[in-house]
């Protein structure tokens, strides 16, 4: 059984994926409804978990590192598959629903 501390924190992965898409913490924060500082903090948490920098930061911008670019591409594929699984499950669930009516 995997150790709980070895499990990747999905919330911070989602935050990273959005920040990577925009390559801008302020725009990612607006999309997520949080502050840019919160985005930065979550990205730093993920970087600590992974043991590498995902963004190069300077005063005006952030840029994906090579590791960040590769992780971003992997995240895109995972989130696309997850979204498809949600759609497929909803489709199956909607077919399984039965509506029964009774007349007078």
C-alpha positions, -999 to 999 in steps of 0.1 A, spaced: 0 0 0 15 34 -9 24 58 18 0 87 19 29 112 18 39 97 -15 7 106 -32 8 136 -54 -15 165 -42 -40 168 -71 -51 203 -61 -17 217 -66 -12 198 -98 -44 215 -111 -31 249 -101 2 241 -118 -15 230 -150 -35 263 -152 -4 284 -143 15 265 -170 -12 271 -196 -11 308 -190 26 311 -179 13 338 -157 4 334 -120 -19 364 -120 -40 351 -148 -40 316 -133 -51 331 -100 -80 349 -117 -91 317 -134 -90 298 -100 -105 326 -79 -74 329 -56 -45 353 -52 -13 351 -73 5 345 -40 -16 314 -34 -8 301 -69 29 307 -63 27 289 -30 10 259 -45 35 257 -73 63 259 -47 46 230 -28 45 209 -60 82 218 -68 91 206 -33 72 174 -38 88 168 -72 122 180 -61 128 203 -91 119 238 -103 89 239 -127 91 276 -135 119 301 -138 108 332 -120 118 369 -124 102 401 -112 80 404 -143 72 369 -155 74 331 -151 86 307 -177 84 269 -177 116 250 -172 122 219 -193 110 198 -164 80 221 -161 72 218 -198 74 180 -197 53 178 -165 27 203 -181 23 181 -212 18 150 -190 -7 169 -169 -27 180 -200 -30 143 -211 -40 132 -176 -66 159 -172 -80 153 -207 -84 116 -199 -100 124 -165 -125 148 -182 -134 121 -208 -139 96 -179 -163 121 -162 -182 126 -194 -184 88 -201 -195 81 -166 -222 108 -168 -234 93 -201 -236 58 -186 -254 72 -155 -280 91 -176 -288 59 -195 -292 40 -162 -318 64 -149 -354 54 -152 -383 78 -149 -416 63 -138 -449 81 -140 -483 72 -129 -516 84 -144 -548 89 -126 
